[in-house]
């Protein structure tokens, strides 16, 4: 656990100097750690998904509805497309208005999930571009909601990856190209970063990269379910090689966005990471 402790301390230092008490990452106790033991501060909270489900059930009970049936219907509506995911920016204003109304009624306020998801997206973008050291495994079980607050707690730093400046600069260009929706440039930069496919199908690769590193809107998936879309891409142009660094960044992007999708929220990685990407390019004097 020596490496995980060092990575955790480094990420904690990087994140907290920008976000302060808006986010919590456990402090380690090096004097109690060893190769086989990792001792850290205890964060009293519940997994974000569980916190959301609990509040959904509370809302159902206040409305006189069966809580389990209400939650199941909500999830089924998302799965079947009856309820379409909305952008985090649009939901942020609706959430703010609804929280104000709940406050007036003396009810438990719904979680500001749009604000929280935007924070998580920004934090990981900063890790990738500003710090060059990021957690590649931000799955739902690794994001807590601390009790009595809406402060997120980030845990489990067993899959941390450091990124070279050269790779980050190439990735920064890729993010900007995705934000511009410049298909030819996206495919060129992907090849420059070291990715290879069987047939070199630019159309397939652009859509697949957009899915992993930006968005999963219908213009990308053409209405296919995620599993079916990925199977289609693999059939049309199988991936031969992808650098581990790029693979882990794609995975990080998709995990954060999928957490939002579970609650009907859509995020664009390129939109939220573009400011950090452009800041890195400027800092290194790269005009793009």
N, C-alpha and C positions, 0 to 999 in steps of 0.2 A: 504493500500500500504506500510505499514511500513516494512513488511517482504521482499517484492520485492525490496524495496530501499536498505535494508541491504545486500541482496543477490547480487544485482547489483554492489554495491560498493565493495564487497568482490571479486567478479569475475573480476571486472575491475582492482583492485589492483594486483591480481594474474596474469592476462594475460599481463598487460602492463609491469610488471617488467621483463617479458621474451621477449616480442615482441616489446616493445617501440612504436615508431611512425609507425610501419608497420601495425597496426590495431587500430581502434578507437572504444571505448565504451563510451557512453555518461556519463558525470559526473553529479551526482545528486546535487541538492541544498536543503539540509536537512531543512534549515530555512524556505523554502517555501513548504515543504511537510507536509502531514498529513495522517491520516488513509484513507482519501478519495481522496487525491491529490498526484500525483507523478510529481514533477517538475525536469526537467533535461536539459542538454545541447542539443541544436538542431544540428543534423548532416545533412548537406546539401548533399543529394545524391539520387540515384534512386535504386529501387530494382534490385538485381543482374540480375534476369531473364529479366527484362525490358531493362537493359543496354545491355545485350547480343543481344536481339532482335533488338534493335535500331542499333547496329553496323552491324548486319547481313543485315538489310535493306539498310544501307549505302553502304555496299560492293556490294549488288545487283544493286543498282542504278549506281554505278561507272562502273559496267560491262554492263550497258544498259539493265538490266532485270527488270521485274516487281517485286518490293520488296515483296509485300504480297504473290505472287505466289512462289517466291524463298524461303521465310521462311516456307510456308506451305509444299512445296516439301521436304525441309530439315527435318522437323518434321515427315512427312509421311515416309520418307526413314528410319528414326530411329525406328518408330513404327513397320514397316513391316519387319525390319531386312535387308533391302537392303543395308543400311550402318551399319556396325557392330561397336559397341563401342570398343574403344582402351584404353589401359592402360594409366594412367596419365603420367607415366614416359616416355613412347614412344611419347606421344603427346607433352611433354614439349620441346623436341628438335625440332620437326616440327614447333611448335609455335614460338620458338626463331628465327628460320631461316626466317619464314614468317614475323615476326615483323621487322626484320632487312631489309627485302626487302621493306616493306611498308614505313619504315623510309627513305630509299633512294629515294623513289618515292614521298615523301612528303604527304603521305596519313595518315588518322587516323589509328593508330595501333590497331590491334585486341587485346582484353583483354587477358592477360596471365592467362587464365582460369585454365590450369593444375597447375601452381604455386599457384594460389589462392585456389583451391580445396585442394591441399596438405597442405597448411597453415591451412585451416579450420579443416581438419582432425587431424592435429597435435595439434592444440589449444584445441580441445575437448578431445583428448586423454590425454593431460596434465591435463585438468580439472578433468577428471575421476580418473586418477591414482595418480598424484602428489598432487592435491589440495583436492580431495574428495568432491568437490562442483562443479556441472556442470549444464549447461543449457540443459534441456531435449527436447527443442523445437526449434532446429535450422532450421526451414523450410525456403524456399526461400524468403518469405516476411520479414524474420527477418535478412536477410543479405543485406546490402546496398553496393553500389559502390559510394564512395564519388566523387562529381563533380570535374573535372579537375585532377583526379588522378586515380590510381588503388588501392587505399587503401580501404580495406573493413571496413564497420561499422557494428557492432553487436548490435542489439536492442532486446527489449522485453524479460525480464527475469522473466516472471510470472510463469514459470515451472522449477524452480531450485530445485535440489535435493542434499542433502548431503549424503555421503556414508561412512559407517564405515570402519575402517582399515581391519577388518575381511572380510567384503564383497569384498573390493578392492583386497585383496590378493587372494581370490578365483577366482575373475574375471580375475586377472592378469594371473593366471595359465591357465584359459580357453582360453584367447587370445593366449598365447604361444602354447597351444595344437592345436588350430585352425591354427596357422601359420605353425605348423609342420604337419598338416593334419592327426593327430592321432585320428581317429574316436572313438575308444573305450575310450580313455582318455577324449575326449570332452564330451561324454555322461555321463561318471562317474562324472565329475566336475559339469555338469549341474544339476545332481541329488543332488550333495553335496550342491549346492547353493539353493536348495529347489524347483526346478521345478518338476512337476509330470504330467504324461500323462495317458490316459485310459489304453492303452495296453503295454506301456513300449517298444515300437518298436525302438530299437537303430538306425536302418537304417534311419527311418523317422526323428527322433529327430536330428540326426547328420546333415542331409541335411537342416532341418529347421533352426537350430542354425547357420549353415554356411551361409545360406541366410541372416539372420538378422544381424549377427555379423562379417561377412567377405566379401562374394562375391556372385554374382548371375550368375555365369558362367554356361554354358550348362551342365557341369558334375554335377551340383547341381540341376538345374531346369529341366534337360533332355529336354530342348527346349520349355517347357511350358511358356506361358505368366505368369506374376507375379500373377495375380488374380487366374488363373487356378492352379498354383503351390500351393498357399496358401490353396485353396479349397481342393486340393488333400491331403495335409498334414493333414488338419483338419478332413477329412473323414477317413484317414488311422489310425490316432492316435490322437484323440482330446486332447487338453491340459486341464488338470483339475486345475492346480495351477501353478502360476509363481510369484515369489516375485516381488513386485512393483519396487524395485531398479533395478532388472535385466530387467524387461519390459521396463523401461525408458531408460536404456543404449542401449538396442536393437533398440528402436525407434530412438534414437539420431544417431546411426550408420547408419541406413537405410535412414534417412532423408538427411544426408550429401551425401551419395552415390547416392541417387536418383537425387539430384541436378546436379551432374556430368553426370549421365546417360541421363538427358534431353538434354545434348549437346554432346552426343556421347563419353563420357569419363567413363571409369570403374576404380573404386578404390577398394582396398582390405583393409578393416578395420584392420584386423589382421596384415597386413604388416606394416601399419603406426602406430598402437598402440603398437606393440610388444616392441619397445625400451623403452617406458614409463612403460609398464608392467614389463619388466625385471629389470628396474631401481628400481621399488617399491619392488620387491622381494629381490633384493640385499640389499636394505636399511634396510630391516627387517630380514636379515640373512636367507632367505628362499632359499634353494638350489632346483632348479627345471630345 
